[in-house]
Amino acid sequence: MSKMLLSLFNFNAAKQFLDILQFSFNDSSIEGNLFSHSSNPLLNMCLLYELLLNIIKKFFSLNNVCKTLMNKIIQMSI
């Protein structure tokens, strides 16, 4: 599924998407949390992790931002 989503992104769109994700990850409130409105937050974390891996493969210059978000996903899932 994340490979299908990857075709929607060019470099600028991926960068904007990551900026929005960073803002959502840093919001500590329940309403602002990215995964709190999901029926299966662990599955969404896995899918987002896979999407970030694919973004790294396509746009390697976004590696640092993606790795930071991936580490936050791992911490949240634990």
C-alpha positions in Angstrom: 0.0 0.0 0.0 2.8 2.4 0.8 4.3 1.8 -2.6 1.1 3.0 -4.2 1.1 6.1 -2.0 4.8 6.8 -2.9 3.8 7.6 -6.5 1.8 10.6 -5.3 4.9 12.3 -3.9 7.5 14.5 -5.7 10.3 15.9 -3.6 8.5 19.1 -2.5 5.3 17.2 -1.6 7.3 14.6 0.5 9.1 17.4 2.3 5.8 19.2 3.1 4.3 15.8 4.3 7.3 15.3 6.6 7.0 18.8 8.0 3.3 18.1 8.8 4.2 14.8 10.4 6.9 16.4 12.6 4.4 18.9 13.9 1.9 16.1 14.6 4.5 14.0 16.4 5.5 16.8 18.6 2.0 17.6 19.7 1.6 15.9 23.1 -2.2 16.3 23.5 -4.6 13.5 23.0 -6.5 15.4 20.3 -3.3 16.3 18.4 -1.7 12.9 18.5 -1.4 11.3 15.1 -2.5 7.8 16.2 -5.1 8.4 18.9 -8.1 8.6 16.5 -7.4 5.2 14.9 -9.0 1.9 15.7 -5.7 0.1 15.3 -2.8 2.6 16.0 -0.1 -0.1 15.9 -1.0 -1.0 12.3 -0.9 2.6 11.4 2.5 3.0 12.9 3.8 0.1 10.9 2.3 1.4 7.7 3.8 4.9 8.3 7.1 3.3 9.1 7.1 1.4 5.8 6.1 4.6 3.9 9.0 6.5 5.5 11.4 3.7 4.4 10.1 4.0 0.9 10.5 7.8 1.0 14.1 7.3 2.0 14.6 5.0 -1.0 13.1 7.5 -3.4 14.5 10.7 -1.9 17.7 10.0 0.0 18.2 13.6 0.9 15.2 13.3 3.3 17.0 10.5 5.2 17.6 12.5 8.4 14.0 13.7 8.8 12.6 10.2 8.0 15.0 8.5 10.4 14.0 10.9 13.2 10.3 10.2 12.6 11.0 6.5 12.4 12.7 6.5 15.8 9.8 8.4 17.3 7.4 5.7 15.9 9.5 3.0 17.5 9.4 4.7 20.8 5.6 5.2 20.6 5.0 1.6 19.6 7.0 0.3 22.6 
